Amino acid sequence: MNRLSEYIDLEWAIGLHRCMLKIVGLWPQQSRDQYKEFFSNFRMLFNATAMVFILIIPALAQLINVWGDMIQIIDNLQITLPFLVTVLKIFIMWFKKRDLLLLTNKIMKDWTRVKMEEERNVMLKKAKITRLILKVGVFVTALALLSKLSSVFFKEYIWHVNNLTNHERSLPFPTYNWYDVASSPKYELTYLAQTIGATAVAVTYVAVDNFLGLLILHICGQMENLNLRLLHLGKDPDFKAVLKYNIKDHIRLISCRSVEIIDDTFNLLLLAIIGYFCILFSLFGFLILTAFNQDTQLSIAQMSWYFLGSVTLLMHTCLYCAVGEHLVNKCEEVHSTTYECVWYTLEPKAARNLVVIMVCAKKPLNITAGKIFPMTMSTFCSLLKSSAGYLSMLLAVQN
């Protein structure tokens, strides 16, 4: 395989993820061009500032004003919580930028190094999955954002008014404004500012989630390639050299330059997301059930927001748990393949070297939430059960 085709594969695999993260200034890169570095930092600061001053602070101010009204508190939290989590994602990505740079450089090296056609196909398969997840995530999130922004043009409103300063000209997001937005062009400028802030939130939210999926699925692909090489290990005439290469590759994958960097970078974020998912998924369910129980007329845009918002939240949380589960499975496959290797046909000294991989693969690799909970599908099922419990509690309190 020539260098050109390897570069094309690399661009196809990470191009979309890099583009989205560059838009918000979070792509981990070390540019020698000071102007590019400056504009990357400027985009990050602009997006973070827009989120904090246009959306988060006014939303928290509105939360204080409606304190005591359960419905309006819940309606506010369904917007405020995603904004806060998105700012946390920005802070983590920026603070851990240097560590993530090691991982992105390793991904580039893996794509451009010499490899068998079978290994290339495995890497392309994983990249195809990450691209598909990213496209679906962007599509669903864009629809949810569009439905929320367009809801102000419908006459049917749910039991609340988004803008406490005006009951006729409502804004997309429940915020308290220190000025009267009834007059033009104040209302139009505020609406435009909220649109810009919400777009920055949506792009950041989707890009960071799928970047984590890209990192883990790439490591899973490397684990699968290692598994393939171990299966053919006994057939290779230069057994010692190939075994040495495989041991180094396995240690690289489980060392601080791979899975441990991901876990150290994202474990606090994942812990916050576990609590955020349980609370927010319950709030969406509560608002939907309350609307039907009270026979509240909902517009298409409002129903679309609740449905697509729930789907987006469910999909991204499932992504964390699914890729974590996949990583555990691939690690276990390497462990099993090492034991199934034809070690009994090898010389004792050569077979003894397999113990290194056996010992390293004995402990399964996983990403965790706060170094406490492993991110697996069983954890995801537990989150759904907990969310149902919180929903039942909210309905009981209301009744």
VOLO-839027 format. One line per field, with one value per residue (C-alpha): y, z, x. Coordinates in Angstrom, 1 decimal, always signed. Layout:
! residues N
north = c(Y; ...)
up = c(Z; ...)
east = c(X; ...)
***
This chain:
! residues 399
north = c(+0.0; +3.4; +6.5; +8.3; +5.6; +5.5; +9.3; +9.1; +6.4; +8.6; +11.6; +9.5; +8.0; +11.2; +14.0; +14.6; +14.4; +16.8; +19.3; +19.5; +19.8; +22.5; +24.5; +24.8; +25.0; +21.7; +19.6; +18.5; +19.6; +21.3; +23.8; +25.7; +28.4; +30.9; +32.4; +29.0; +28.4; +31.9; +31.4; +27.9; +29.4; +32.3; +29.9; +27.9; +31.1; +32.5; +29.4; +29.0; +32.7; +32.5; +29.5; +31.0; +34.6; +34.1; +30.8; +29.5; +32.7; +33.9; +30.4; +30.1; +33.5; +32.3; +29.2; +31.3; +33.4; +30.3; +28.5; +26.9; +26.1; +22.5; +22.5; +25.5; +24.3; +21.0; +22.8; +25.0; +22.1; +20.2; +23.1; +24.2; +20.8; +20.1; +23.6; +22.9; +19.5; +21.0; +23.6; +20.8; +19.0; +22.1; +22.5; +18.8; +18.8; +22.0; +21.0; +17.5; +18.8; +17.7; +14.2; +13.8; +15.0; +11.8; +9.7; +11.6; +11.3; +7.6; +7.2; +9.0; +6.7; +3.6; +4.6; +5.5; +2.6; -0.5; -3.1; -6.1; -5.7; -7.6; -5.2; -2.2; -3.7; -4.0; -0.3; +0.8; -1.1; +0.6; +4.0; +3.4; +2.8; +6.0; +8.0; +6.6; +7.3; +10.9; +11.5; +10.1; +12.2; +15.4; +14.7; +14.0; +16.9; +19.3; +18.3; +18.7; +22.1; +23.2; +22.1; +24.1; +27.2; +27.1; +26.5; +30.2; +30.6; +28.3; +29.6; +26.6; +26.8; +24.4; +25.9; +28.2; +31.2; +31.0; +34.7; +36.0; +39.6; +39.2; +37.0; +37.6; +37.3; +34.1; +33.0; +29.4; +28.8; +29.7; +32.6; +35.7; +38.9; +42.1; +44.2; +44.2; +42.1; +43.1; +45.9; +45.5; +45.0; +43.7; +40.7; +39.8; +40.2; +38.1; +35.4; +35.5; +35.3; +32.3; +30.6; +31.1; +29.9; +26.8; +25.9; +26.1; +23.8; +21.3; +21.1; +20.8; +18.2; +15.9; +16.4; +15.6; +12.5; +11.1; +11.9; +9.7; +7.0; +7.5; +7.0; +3.8; +2.2; +2.8; +1.0; -1.8; -2.1; -2.3; -5.0; -6.9; -6.6; -7.9; -10.8; -11.6; -11.6; -13.9; -16.4; -16.6; -16.4; -20.1; -20.1; -17.3; -18.5; -15.6; -16.3; -14.5; -11.2; -11.3; -12.1; -9.3; -6.9; -8.1; -7.8; -4.2; -3.4; -4.9; -3.0; +0.2; -0.3; -0.9; +1.6; +5.2; +6.2; +4.6; +3.4; +5.0; +8.4; +8.1; +6.9; +9.6; +12.3; +11.4; +9.5; +12.7; +13.7; +10.2; +10.3; +13.7; +12.3; +9.3; +11.6; +14.0; +11.2; +9.9; +13.3; +14.7; +11.5; +11.5; +15.2; +14.6; +11.7; +13.7; +16.6; +14.4; +12.4; +15.5; +17.1; +14.1; +13.8; +17.4; +17.3; +20.1; +20.8; +20.5; +21.9; +19.7; +21.6; +21.0; +17.3; +17.0; +18.7; +16.3; +13.2; +14.2; +15.5; +12.2; +10.3; +12.4; +11.9; +8.2; +7.7; +9.5; +7.8; +4.5; +5.3; +5.7; +2.4; +0.5; +1.4; +0.6; -2.8; -3.3; -2.5; -5.1; -7.7; -7.1; -7.3; -10.6; -11.9; -11.2; -13.0; -16.1; -16.1; -16.1; -19.2; -20.8; -20.1; -23.2; -22.8; -26.6; -26.8; -24.2; -24.5; -24.1; -20.8; -19.4; -20.5; -19.0; -15.5; -15.7; -15.4; -11.7; -11.2; -13.6; -11.7; -8.3; -9.4; -11.1; -7.8; -6.5; -2.9; -0.6; +3.1; +4.1; +6.8; +8.5; +5.3; +3.8; +2.4; +0.6; +2.0; -1.2; -2.1; -3.5; +0.0; +1.5; -0.8; +0.2; +3.8; +3.2; +1.5; +4.4; +7.0; +5.1; +5.3; +9.0; +9.5; +7.6; +9.7; +13.0; +11.8; +10.8; +14.2; +16.0; +14.0)
up = c(+0.0; -1.0; +1.1; -0.9; -0.2; +3.5; +3.7; +2.0; +4.5; +7.4; +6.1; +5.5; +9.0; +11.1; +8.7; +10.0; +13.7; +13.1; +11.2; +13.9; +16.8; +14.8; +14.5; +18.3; +18.7; +20.5; +18.1; +19.9; +17.6; +17.9; +15.1; +14.4; +12.8; +15.5; +13.6; +13.4; +17.1; +17.9; +15.9; +17.4; +20.9; +19.8; +18.6; +21.8; +24.0; +21.8; +22.0; +25.7; +26.3; +24.2; +26.1; +29.6; +29.1; +26.5; +27.8; +31.2; +33.4; +32.1; +32.5; +36.1; +36.8; +35.5; +37.6; +40.8; +39.8; +39.2; +42.3; +44.0; +40.8; +40.1; +36.5; +35.6; +37.5; +35.6; +32.3; +33.1; +34.1; +30.9; +29.2; +31.8; +32.5; +28.9; +28.8; +32.0; +30.8; +27.5; +29.3; +31.4; +28.1; +26.8; +30.0; +30.0; +26.3; +26.7; +30.0; +28.7; +25.2; +25.5; +26.6; +23.8; +21.3; +22.0; +21.1; +17.9; +16.8; +17.5; +15.4; +12.5; +12.9; +13.0; +9.7; +7.9; +9.0; +6.9; +7.5; +6.0; +3.9; +6.5; +9.2; +7.0; +6.5; +10.2; +10.7; +7.9; +9.5; +12.8; +11.1; +9.1; +12.4; +13.9; +10.8; +10.8; +14.5; +14.0; +11.0; +12.8; +15.9; +13.9; +12.1; +15.2; +17.2; +14.3; +14.2; +17.9; +17.8; +14.9; +16.6; +19.7; +17.8; +15.7; +18.7; +19.3; +16.0; +17.1; +19.1; +21.3; +24.4; +27.3; +30.7; +30.9; +29.2; +28.1; +28.6; +32.0; +30.8; +28.0; +27.6; +23.9; +22.4; +23.8; +23.3; +22.5; +25.8; +29.3; +30.3; +32.5; +30.7; +32.6; +29.8; +28.0; +24.9; +23.6; +21.4; +18.2; +17.5; +21.1; +20.7; +17.3; +18.6; +21.7; +19.5; +17.3; +20.3; +21.7; +18.3; +18.1; +21.6; +21.1; +17.9; +19.7; +22.4; +19.8; +17.8; +21.0; +22.5; +19.5; +18.5; +22.0; +22.4; +19.0; +19.5; +22.5; +20.4; +17.7; +20.2; +21.8; +18.6; +17.1; +20.0; +19.6; +16.0; +17.1; +19.6; +16.8; +14.6; +17.5; +17.8; +14.1; +14.4; +17.4; +15.5; +12.8; +15.2; +15.1; +11.3; +11.1; +10.5; +12.4; +15.5; +18.0; +16.1; +15.5; +19.1; +20.3; +18.0; +19.3; +22.9; +22.4; +20.5; +23.3; +26.0; +24.0; +23.9; +27.6; +28.7; +29.8; +26.1; +25.3; +27.4; +30.6; +29.0; +27.8; +31.3; +33.1; +30.7; +30.6; +33.8; +35.7; +32.6; +32.4; +36.1; +35.6; +32.6; +34.5; +37.0; +34.2; +32.2; +35.0; +35.9; +32.4; +31.0; +34.0; +33.4; +29.7; +30.7; +33.4; +31.1; +28.4; +30.8; +32.6; +29.3; +28.3; +31.8; +31.8; +28.2; +27.2; +23.5; +22.2; +18.9; +16.4; +17.2; +21.0; +20.6; +18.3; +20.8; +23.6; +21.4; +19.6; +22.8; +24.5; +21.6; +21.4; +25.2; +25.0; +21.9; +23.2; +26.6; +24.9; +22.8; +25.9; +27.3; +24.0; +23.1; +26.7; +26.3; +23.0; +24.5; +27.2; +24.7; +22.5; +25.4; +26.4; +22.9; +23.0; +26.3; +24.9; +21.6; +23.6; +25.4; +22.2; +20.4; +19.3; +22.1; +22.5; +19.2; +20.2; +22.0; +25.8; +25.8; +23.0; +24.5; +27.8; +26.2; +25.6; +29.4; +29.1; +26.9; +29.0; +32.2; +30.6; +29.1; +32.2; +33.6; +31.2; +29.9; +30.4; +30.7; +34.0; +35.4; +38.1; +38.5; +40.1; +37.5; +34.3; +31.2; +29.9; +28.6; +32.0; +33.5; +30.8; +31.8; +35.4; +34.4; +32.6; +35.8; +37.9; +35.5; +35.7; +39.5; +39.5; +37.1; +39.4; +42.3; +40.4; +39.4; +43.0; +44.3; +41.8; +42.8)
east = c(+0.0; +1.5; +1.7; -1.1; -3.7; -2.7; -3.2; -6.5; -7.6; -6.5; -8.4; -11.5; -11.3; -10.8; -11.7; -15.3; -14.3; -11.4; -13.5; -16.2; -13.7; -11.8; -15.0; -15.1; -11.4; -10.9; -9.0; -5.8; -3.0; +0.4; +0.7; +3.8; +1.7; +1.0; -1.9; -3.6; -3.0; -4.4; -7.6; -8.1; -7.9; -10.1; -12.8; -12.7; -13.0; -15.7; -17.8; -17.3; -18.1; -21.2; -22.5; -21.8; -23.0; -25.8; -27.3; -26.0; -26.0; -29.5; -30.9; -29.6; -31.0; -34.4; -34.1; -33.8; -36.8; -39.1; -37.9; -40.8; -42.7; -41.9; -43.0; -40.9; -37.9; -38.0; -38.5; -35.5; -33.2; -33.9; -32.0; -29.5; -28.0; -26.9; -25.4; -23.4; -22.2; -21.1; -19.0; -17.5; -16.6; -14.8; -12.8; -11.7; -10.8; -8.8; -7.1; -6.2; -5.2; -1.6; -2.5; -5.1; -2.4; -0.5; -3.5; -4.3; -0.6; -0.8; -3.9; -2.2; +0.9; -1.3; -3.0; +0.2; +2.4; +2.8; +0.1; -1.5; -4.7; -6.6; -5.5; -6.5; -9.9; -10.4; -9.4; -11.7; -14.6; -14.1; -13.8; -17.0; -18.8; -17.5; -18.4; -22.0; -22.5; -21.2; -23.6; -26.6; -25.7; -25.4; -28.7; -30.7; -29.1; -29.7; -33.4; -33.7; -32.1; -34.2; -37.4; -36.5; -35.6; -38.7; -41.1; -41.4; -43.3; -46.1; -49.1; -49.5; -47.4; -46.9; -48.0; -45.0; -43.6; -39.9; -39.2; -40.3; -40.1; -42.6; -45.6; -46.1; -42.6; -41.2; -37.5; -36.4; -34.7; -36.0; -33.8; -34.2; -33.2; -32.3; -33.9; -37.2; -37.0; -40.5; -39.2; -37.2; -34.4; -33.7; -35.8; -34.3; -30.7; -31.5; -33.0; -29.9; -27.6; -29.4; -29.3; -25.5; -25.0; -27.2; -25.4; -22.1; -23.5; -24.8; -21.6; -19.5; -21.7; -21.8; -18.1; -16.7; -18.9; -17.9; -14.3; -14.3; -16.0; -13.3; -10.5; -11.9; -13.0; -9.6; -8.0; -10.5; -9.4; -5.8; -6.8; -8.5; -5.4; -3.3; -5.7; -5.3; -1.5; -1.6; -3.8; -1.1; +1.8; +2.7; +2.9; +5.4; +9.0; +10.5; +8.5; +10.7; +10.8; +7.0; +6.3; +8.4; +6.6; +3.2; +4.2; +5.3; +2.1; +0.0; +1.9; +1.5; -2.3; -2.7; +0.0; -0.5; -0.4; -3.7; -6.5; -5.2; -5.1; -8.7; -9.8; -7.8; -9.2; -12.8; -13.6; -14.9; -16.9; -18.5; -19.3; -21.1; -22.9; -24.2; -26.0; -26.9; -28.5; -30.6; -31.9; -32.5; -34.0; -36.4; -37.3; -38.1; -40.3; -42.0; -42.8; -44.2; -46.4; -47.6; -48.5; -50.7; -52.2; -53.2; -54.4; -52.1; -52.0; -48.5; -47.3; -45.3; -42.2; -42.6; -43.3; -40.3; -38.1; -39.1; -38.8; -35.5; -34.0; -34.7; -33.3; -30.1; -29.5; -30.2; -28.1; -25.0; -25.1; -25.5; -22.5; -20.3; -21.5; -21.4; -17.8; -16.8; -18.4; -16.7; -13.3; -13.8; -14.8; -11.8; -9.4; -11.0; -10.6; -6.8; -6.6; -8.5; -6.5; -3.2; -4.2; -5.5; -2.2; -0.3; +2.2; +2.5; +4.2; +6.9; +10.1; +9.7; +11.7; +9.6; +6.3; +7.3; +7.4; +3.6; +3.2; +3.8; +0.7; -1.3; -0.6; -1.2; -4.5; -5.8; -7.1; -9.8; -9.5; -12.4; -13.2; -14.8; -17.0; -15.0; -12.9; -16.0; -18.4; -17.2; -18.9; -20.7; -24.1; -25.0; -24.3; -26.5; -29.4; -28.9; -29.1; -32.4; -33.8; -32.6; -34.2; -37.5; -37.3; -36.6; -39.5; -41.9; -40.7; -41.4; -44.9; -45.6; -44.5; -46.7; -49.7)
***
